[in-house]
Structures are given as structure tokens and as C-alpha cells.
Amino acid sequence: MSTPLSELPIRLLTRGDLAPCADLAEDRGWAREDHKWRLLLTAGTGYGIDDPEGKGLAAACVVTSFGPDLAAVGMMLVAGRYARQGLGRRLMVHVLREAGDTPLALYATQYGRPLYQQLGFTDSGGAERIGGRFRIPGREPLPTTRPAAPGDLPVLARLDAEVLGVDRTPMIARLPAFADRLRVAEDGSTITGYAAAWPTPETDVIGPVVAPDVETAKALVCSLAMDSDRPVRMDVDVRHQELLDWLKENGLESAIRTTVMTYGIPELPGDWTRRFAPLSLATG
Ligand SMILES: CC(C)(COP(=O)(O)OP(=O)(O)OC[C@H]1O[C@@H](n2cnc3c(N)ncnc32)[C@H](O)[C@@H]1OP(=O)(O)O)[C@@H](O)C(=O)NCCC(=O)NCCS
């Protein structure tokens, strides 16, 4: 007799699980994004439930820890054939137990939000996914930006910690290898903003975008988009309406909206006014 779903063991995922993770994402209509899974399974902790029929993974999610003050939960996925049978709830309860006193944050889709609400997460913001072919604006004078140099990384990590409110040095240290392009904005000789572009099979994702103001955010996005003829994608904090409007004026279209939800804290730490887009919805 096969093991009931409620008793299937939850195990840690490894980099050997890249293909089953991508298969699971594809099963739910998400892109395969092997590149992102590689980062998440290296920098974060993946949890999974093996399919009792031997068909890869039945469920998975990844938790990226940023010390005692925050961990991000992402890539919560249950294979369509096991939907609505309690696996998502089991995984999230496990994540909450493992996290202990560490506050959690995630970007919820409409499918995940009811579950997270039931488990005690509360809404604390939103992001709008926007994508397509970016048209480089003609005569708009924007602040200048430059490619990041290896020596900038400690400064970027400090700036990121100031704006995000938690130390993400392990993630920032991986950015140069993960991203295709990494650019910084400066005020005199002080780095005030940075942004990266990284590849998925279909698009270049622009994120994170950290900037002192919307003009600098535009400049960073523009300089990253200019270097590629691929479509781009971003998840922009909905409070940055001016940036969203400008992106739409320049060819991008709205796709999905996600809800920022937190557990153990009322909202994300840091300075949202300088945080325009996350690295990815899975990491914040
Ligand atoms: C969201 C998801 C992980 C839930 O997993 P699941 O195993 O199907 O969920 P569970 O069976 O544990 O259900 C827990 C509760 O979540 C809610 N829920 C689950 N699926 C839902 C759906 N499609 N629509 C609305 N509510 C849903 C329900 O309240 C459900 O409780 P109930 O069945 O007793 O009413 C799964 O639907 C999924 O992988 N969706 C596609 C990817 C996605 O959007 N992931 C969330 C990223 S934030």
C-alpha cells in the first residue's frame, strides 16, 4: 500500500534536484529558469516532497535566509496532479517550524495567498510584473551609470543592507556570476544605486533595482536594457507608480500582480523608497 500524502517525508533539496525543480515549475506553467534554481539551491535551502509515483518532485519551495531578522520564501510549487491535497500546507507549516523566530516574507500569487493568510501571513505590499520589448527613450536626460567593477562589491553589499534592512552579502557576492550585467549609479564618487540583469529562457530579468530616486532607477533600467535585444521583465513595487508608468510608456506591459506578505513583522524592513524591484520574487 502506498504512503498517504500526509506522511510523505519532506527532504532537503540539493543542486542534484535542479531538473526536477524545473520540471515542477513547468508543470504549473512557470518558466523552467534553471539558472535561478541553481542560485536558489546554492544560496538558499530547498525543501521538497518526492512524488510517490516516482515522477520527480510532488512539491517544493526554497527559503533564503538573511540572518535572524528575515528569510524569504519562494518557488512554492505543488505538482498539478497533487493540487489541493494538503501538500502546500504541509510544506509551509514545515518552513514555519524550521524558521523558528525568524520573520518571513514572500510574494504571493492569487493561488498561494489564501493558504498563507490561513497560516498567519499578512499583506504588506504588492509588486506588478511588467515585461516586453523595452523601447529606449529618445531625448530623456537621465543620470549616467557605469558597469560595476569587482572592487564595488563591498560597497554594493553595504548599500543593499541599508536599503533592504538586512545583510544579503552572500547573495550580493553571487551577483556578478549570476547576472549578465551589473551597473551602478554614483553621486560624485559615492555609489548610490545599483541594478542587475539576469537571464531566463525567454527574457532578461532586471532586478534588483536599488536607487536613490526614480530618475536614477530609470537610468539603471535603461542602461541594462540597452545592452540586449531580448525582451525584459521586472517586478516593480506598486508604490513606484512613476517608474511603472514610464516603463509602460516605453513598451512594457503589465502581467501579473503579486502580494507581499510577511510573518512575524508588519512589513519588509529597510527603505522601500529606494527599493524599486527585487532580485526575484523568490528572494526579495
Ligand atoms: C499555491 C499552491 C502551492 C498550493 O498548494 P496545494 O497543495 O494545492 O494547497 P493545499 O492543498 O495545501 O491547500 C491549502 C489551502 O490553500 C488554498 N488554496 C490552494 N489552492 C488554491 C487555489 N487554486 N485557489 C484558491 N485557494 C487555494 C485553500 O484555502 C486550501 O485549503 P482548502 O483546500 O482546505 O480550501 C499550488 O496551488 C501551486 O503550486 N500553485 C501554482 C504555483 C503558485 O502559484 N505557487 C504559489 C507561489 S506564492
The ligand as an SDF file (V2000), in Angstrom:
LIG
                    3D

 48 50  0  0  0  0  0  0  0  0999 V2000
   -0.3720   27.5110   -4.2010 C   0  0  0  0  0  0  0  0  0  0  0  0
   -0.0710   26.0420   -4.1290 C   0  0  0  0  0  0  0  0  0  0  0  0
    1.3780   25.8400   -3.7370 C   0  0  0  0  0  0  0  0  0  0  0  0
   -0.9850   25.4080   -3.0500 C   0  0  0  0  0  0  0  0  0  0  0  0
   -0.6310   24.0570   -2.8700 O   0  0  0  0  0  0  0  0  0  0  0  0
   -1.7260   22.9230   -2.6050 P   0  0  0  0  0  0  0  0  0  0  0  0
   -1.0360   21.7130   -2.1410 O   0  0  0  0  0  0  0  0  0  0  0  0
   -2.5900   22.8000   -3.7980 O   0  0  0  0  0  0  0  0  0  0  0  0
   -2.5550   23.5890   -1.4100 O   0  0  0  0  0  0  0  0  0  0  0  0
   -3.2410   22.8210   -0.1980 P   0  0  0  0  0  0  0  0  0  0  0  0
   -3.9510   21.6110   -0.6890 O   0  0  0  0  0  0  0  0  0  0  0  0
   -2.2630   22.6350    0.8900 O   0  0  0  0  0  0  0  0  0  0  0  0
   -4.3340   23.9000    0.1670 O   0  0  0  0  0  0  0  0  0  0  0  0
   -4.1910   24.7740    1.2240 C   0  0  0  0  0  0  0  0  0  0  0  0
   -5.2080   25.8900    1.0740 C   0  0  0  0  0  0  0  0  0  0  0  0
   -4.7620   26.8320    0.1310 O   0  0  0  0  0  0  0  0  0  0  0  0
   -5.8760   27.3660   -0.5740 C   0  0  0  0  0  0  0  0  0  0  0  0
   -5.7100   27.0470   -1.9970 N   0  0  0  0  0  0  0  0  0  0  0  0
   -4.9710   26.0740   -2.5530 C   0  0  0  0  0  0  0  0  0  0  0  0
   -5.0570   26.1340   -3.9000 N   0  0  0  0  0  0  0  0  0  0  0  0
   -5.8760   27.1620   -4.1900 C   0  0  0  0  0  0  0  0  0  0  0  0
   -6.3720   27.7120   -5.3810 C   0  0  0  0  0  0  0  0  0  0  0  0
   -6.0640   27.2190   -6.5720 N   0  0  0  0  0  0  0  0  0  0  0  0
   -7.2060   28.7650   -5.2990 N   0  0  0  0  0  0  0  0  0  0  0  0
   -7.5580   29.2770   -4.1080 C   0  0  0  0  0  0  0  0  0  0  0  0
   -7.1270   28.7810   -2.9250 N   0  0  0  0  0  0  0  0  0  0  0  0
   -6.2960   27.7480   -2.9700 C   0  0  0  0  0  0  0  0  0  0  0  0
   -7.1080   26.7420    0.0200 C   0  0  0  0  0  0  0  0  0  0  0  0
   -7.5630   27.5650    1.0610 O   0  0  0  0  0  0  0  0  0  0  0  0
   -6.5660   25.4560    0.5490 C   0  0  0  0  0  0  0  0  0  0  0  0
   -7.2890   24.9170    1.5970 O   0  0  0  0  0  0  0  0  0  0  0  0
   -8.5950   24.0210    1.2670 P   0  0  0  0  0  0  0  0  0  0  0  0
   -8.2700   23.1230    0.1230 O   0  0  0  0  0  0  0  0  0  0  0  0
   -8.8090   23.3120    2.5580 O   0  0  0  0  0  0  0  0  0  0  0  0
   -9.6440   25.0240    0.9230 O   0  0  0  0  0  0  0  0  0  0  0  0
   -0.3620   25.3390   -5.5000 C   0  0  0  0  0  0  0  0  0  0  0  0
   -1.6780   25.6430   -5.8870 O   0  0  0  0  0  0  0  0  0  0  0  0
    0.5610   25.7320   -6.6360 C   0  0  0  0  0  0  0  0  0  0  0  0
    1.6440   25.1770   -6.7930 O   0  0  0  0  0  0  0  0  0  0  0  0
    0.1090   26.7050   -7.4650 N   0  0  0  0  0  0  0  0  0  0  0  0
    0.8530   27.1520   -8.6230 C   0  0  0  0  0  0  0  0  0  0  0  0
    2.1270   27.8970   -8.2420 C   0  0  0  0  0  0  0  0  0  0  0  0
    1.8470   29.0350   -7.2910 C   0  0  0  0  0  0  0  0  0  0  0  0
    1.0750   29.9490   -7.5690 O   0  0  0  0  0  0  0  0  0  0  0  0
    2.5280   28.9610   -6.1410 N   0  0  0  0  0  0  0  0  0  0  0  0
    2.3990   29.9480   -5.0850 C   0  0  0  0  0  0  0  0  0  0  0  0
    3.5170   30.9080   -5.1670 C   0  0  0  0  0  0  0  0  0  0  0  0
    3.3350   32.1880   -3.9490 S   0  0  0  0  0  0  0  0  0  0  0  0
  1  2  1  0
  2  3  1  0
  2  4  1  0
  2 36  1  0
  4  5  1  0
  5  6  1  0
  6  7  2  0
  6  8  1  0
  6  9  1  0
  9 10  1  0
 10 11  2  0
 10 12  1  0
 10 13  1  0
 13 14  1  0
 14 15  1  0
 15 16  1  0
 15 30  1  0
 16 17  1  0
 17 18  1  0
 17 28  1  0
 18 19  1  0
 18 27  1  0
 19 20  2  0
 20 21  1  0
 21 22  1  0
 21 27  2  0
 22 23  1  0
 22 24  2  0
 24 25  1  0
 25 26  2  0
 26 27  1  0
 28 29  1  0
 28 30  1  0
 30 31  1  0
 31 32  1  0
 32 33  2  0
 32 34  1  0
 32 35  1  0
 36 37  1  0
 36 38  1  0
 38 39  2  0
 38 40  1  0
 40 41  1  0
 41 42  1  0
 42 43  1  0
 43 44  2  0
 43 45  1  0
 45 46  1  0
 46 47  1  0
 47 48  1  0
M  END
$$$$
